[in-house]
Amino acid sequence: MIYLITGGAGFIGSNYVNHLIASNQKVIILDSLTYAGNLKNISLHLNEDNILIPATQKRLSSIRIEAESASIDFDYDIIAEKKRLADKTACFHTKQIRMESLTDEVKHLLIKNALVFVYGNICDSDIVSELMQISDYVVNFAAETHVDRSILEPDMFIRTDMYGTYILLEAARKSENLKKFIHISTDEVYGVATDHSFTESDPINPRNPYSASKAAADRLVYAYNQTYRLPATIVRPSNNFGPCQYPEKLIPLMTIKAIRNEPLPVYGDGRQIRDWLYVKDTARALDCIIKKGNIGEVYNIAGRNERENIDIVHFILMQLDKPKTLIRHIDDRPGHDRRYSLDDTKICEELGFSHTGNFEDKMASTIQWYVDNQEWWQQIIDYDSEYKVFMQSLYGSKTKS
Ligand SMILES: NC(=O)c1ccc[n+]([C@@H]2O[C@H](COP(=O)([O-])OP(=O)(O)OC[C@H]3O[C@@H](n4cnc5c(N)ncnc54)[C@H](O)[C@@H]3O)[C@@H](O)[C@H]2O)c1
C-alpha cells in the first residue's frame, strides 16, 4: 500500500511517517517545507535519490481563485522561495524533475525506497493530482498550525488549511485508486469546553482564525463524502507533544527556554486547560482509524491528560531541575480559549483503541529528547531568521508582570 502523507516533514506528520516505515509501508511525502517543515525529522529515510523537486513549482507564481463575486491573486515571490528552499535542503541531495516524469519516477523509487519526498504545495493541483493517482491512502497533515501566527497573519491559514484541502479533495474525487482520505482536523474546532468533554456529535464553534480555517476544511471533507461519496474520514486529535515539535509550541518552547536558563513566557494566569496526547499514541490511533474507521465519520483522539498550562511548565522546570523564578506571566492571547476537552469513547469502544503508559513518563521522555537533540533546535533558534522575527513580534512587546 502507498500512503501519501501531506505535511510529512512537520511534527506529527514526520512521527507518523517514521511509524509507517517501521511497519514496512511505502510512503510519499508532499511538503512545501514552510518554517515548520524540517527534512531532519525524516532524515533516516533520505538518500541521494529520493528528494524530488518537480519543475512545476515555478507555476505557483500566481494562483488565482475565481469566485462569482471576487477573484484573489496569490502573488508568490519566486526569489524568496528559491532561497528558502536552498536553506531548507542545504545538507541534502535533491533531484530536479520534470512534471511529466514525476509519477513514473516516484513509482520507480518506491521499489527500492520506503520513502519518496516530493517538494510541493498542496495548493498546486498539478502535483497533487499526479501523486493522488498512485496513492492508496492519503493522510492530510499539511497545514499552518500555530494559533498565534493565525492571529497575526490569517492569510496563509486560509490558503493552506482551507484552499489546500479543497485541492486535495478535488484530486481525490477524481482518483480511481484511492481507498481512504484521512483528514487531520483538530479538537480546537469545538471551541471552549465549559461543562463537558466534547463528543463527535457536539456542534463546532471555532473562535480564532486557525481553528476557523481548520473547521472549514473539516466540514468541506465531510461535504465531499456526502456529496461525491468520497471515502473520507475526519480525525480530531487534541494537543500533541513529543519529539521534533517546532519550538513555538508550549512544550518545546518552555523546555528549550528552561534548558537555556531564559525567562519562560506564560500567557495570563497560565490556567488554560489542554488535553495532552503523545504523538506516538496519535500514530497508533491513526492506524486504527485507517484500518477500522467508518467512512464519512469523525473520530476524536484524546490523551486523557487534561492539565493546566502552568502545571505543564512546572513539570518541565522540575524535570530539568530549574527554578520557578524563570516564569514570566505575560498578557494573555486575545480570545484565548480557556479549556479544550475531548471525549474519545467512540474510538476506544467502536474501534478497540486503548490508552497505554502514563503521561509523566511520556513527558519525561519528550523533555529528554530536547535535551539530547540540542543541535536540532539550536539550528532553528540561532539561524532561522523567520523564527527570530516571529518570537520578537509575539513576545517582544508583551507586558511583563
Ligand atoms: N500539533 C498539535 O497539537 C495538533 C493537534 C491537533 C491537530 N493538529 C493538526 O495536525 C496536523 C499536523 O500538525 P503539526 O503540529 O505536525 O504541524 P507542523 O506545523 O509541525 O507541520 C506542518 C507541516 O505541513 C507543511 N505544510 C504547511 N503548508 C503546506 C502546504 N501549503 N503544502 C504542503 N505542505 C505544507 C509544513 O512544511 C510542515 O512540514 C495539522 O493539520 C494540525 O492542524 C495538530
The ligand as an SDF file (V2000), in Angstrom:
LIG
                    3D

 44 48  0  0  0  0  0  0  0  0999 V2000
    0.2360   19.8050   16.9200 N   0  0  0  0  0  0  0  0  0  0  0  0
   -0.9200   19.5830   17.5180 C   0  0  0  0  0  0  0  0  0  0  0  0
   -1.0100   19.5700   18.7390 O   0  0  0  0  0  0  0  0  0  0  0  0
   -2.1600   19.3080   16.7050 C   0  0  0  0  0  0  0  0  0  0  0  0
   -3.3450   18.9550   17.3640 C   0  0  0  0  0  0  0  0  0  0  0  0
   -4.4740   18.6690   16.6060 C   0  0  0  0  0  0  0  0  0  0  0  0
   -4.4210   18.7170   15.2320 C   0  0  0  0  0  0  0  0  0  0  0  0
   -3.2650   19.0740   14.6060 N   0  0  0  0  0  0  0  0  0  0  0  0
   -3.2340   19.0790   13.1490 C   0  0  0  0  0  0  0  0  0  0  0  0
   -2.2830   18.0970   12.7440 O   0  0  0  0  0  0  0  0  0  0  0  0
   -1.6250   18.4960   11.5480 C   0  0  0  0  0  0  0  0  0  0  0  0
   -0.1280   18.4890   11.7470 C   0  0  0  0  0  0  0  0  0  0  0  0
    0.2030   19.3650   12.8100 O   0  0  0  0  0  0  0  0  0  0  0  0
    1.7330   19.6070   13.2210 P   0  0  0  0  0  0  0  0  0  0  0  0
    1.7260   20.1260   14.5870 O   0  0  0  0  0  0  0  0  0  0  0  0
    2.5270   18.4170   12.8690 O   0  0  0  0  0  0  0  0  0  0  0  0
    2.1120   20.7850   12.2130 O   0  0  0  0  0  0  0  0  0  0  0  0
    3.5230   21.4180   11.8410 P   0  0  0  0  0  0  0  0  0  0  0  0
    3.2990   22.8820   11.7880 O   0  0  0  0  0  0  0  0  0  0  0  0
    4.6130   20.8740   12.6870 O   0  0  0  0  0  0  0  0  0  0  0  0
    3.7970   20.8640   10.3690 O   0  0  0  0  0  0  0  0  0  0  0  0
    3.0320   21.2340    9.2570 C   0  0  0  0  0  0  0  0  0  0  0  0
    3.7260   20.6510    8.0270 C   0  0  0  0  0  0  0  0  0  0  0  0
    2.9310   20.9910    6.8760 O   0  0  0  0  0  0  0  0  0  0  0  0
    3.7810   21.5360    5.8620 C   0  0  0  0  0  0  0  0  0  0  0  0
    2.9900   22.4850    5.0760 N   0  0  0  0  0  0  0  0  0  0  0  0
    2.4510   23.6630    5.5050 C   0  0  0  0  0  0  0  0  0  0  0  0
    1.7920   24.2590    4.4890 N   0  0  0  0  0  0  0  0  0  0  0  0
    1.8990   23.4320    3.4040 C   0  0  0  0  0  0  0  0  0  0  0  0
    1.4110   23.4910    2.0740 C   0  0  0  0  0  0  0  0  0  0  0  0
    0.6820   24.5190    1.6370 N   0  0  0  0  0  0  0  0  0  0  0  0
    1.6960   22.4630    1.2440 N   0  0  0  0  0  0  0  0  0  0  0  0
    2.4470   21.4060    1.6710 C   0  0  0  0  0  0  0  0  0  0  0  0
    2.9390   21.3090    2.9170 N   0  0  0  0  0  0  0  0  0  0  0  0
    2.6600   22.3030    3.7830 C   0  0  0  0  0  0  0  0  0  0  0  0
    4.9100   22.2090    6.6360 C   0  0  0  0  0  0  0  0  0  0  0  0
    6.0680   22.3920    5.8310 O   0  0  0  0  0  0  0  0  0  0  0  0
    5.1200   21.2210    7.7740 C   0  0  0  0  0  0  0  0  0  0  0  0
    6.0070   20.1940    7.3820 O   0  0  0  0  0  0  0  0  0  0  0  0
   -2.1990   19.8700   11.2000 C   0  0  0  0  0  0  0  0  0  0  0  0
   -3.2230   19.6840   10.2620 O   0  0  0  0  0  0  0  0  0  0  0  0
   -2.7730   20.3650   12.5220 C   0  0  0  0  0  0  0  0  0  0  0  0
   -3.8310   21.2630   12.3010 O   0  0  0  0  0  0  0  0  0  0  0  0
   -2.1330   19.3760   15.3100 C   0  0  0  0  0  0  0  0  0  0  0  0
  1  2  1  0
  2  3  2  0
  2  4  1  0
  4  5  1  0
  4 44  2  0
  5  6  2  0
  6  7  1  0
  7  8  2  0
  8  9  1  0
  8 44  1  0
  9 10  1  0
  9 42  1  0
 10 11  1  0
 11 12  1  0
 11 40  1  0
 12 13  1  0
 13 14  1  0
 14 15  2  0
 14 16  1  0
 14 17  1  0
 17 18  1  0
 18 19  2  0
 18 20  1  0
 18 21  1  0
 21 22  1  0
 22 23  1  0
 23 24  1  0
 23 38  1  0
 24 25  1  0
 25 26  1  0
 25 36  1  0
 26 27  1  0
 26 35  1  0
 27 28  2  0
 28 29  1  0
 29 30  1  0
 29 35  2  0
 30 31  1  0
 30 32  2  0
 32 33  1  0
 33 34  2  0
 34 35  1  0
 36 37  1  0
 36 38  1  0
 38 39  1  0
 40 41  1  0
 40 42  1  0
 42 43  1  0
M  CHG  2   8   1  16  -1
M  END
$$$$
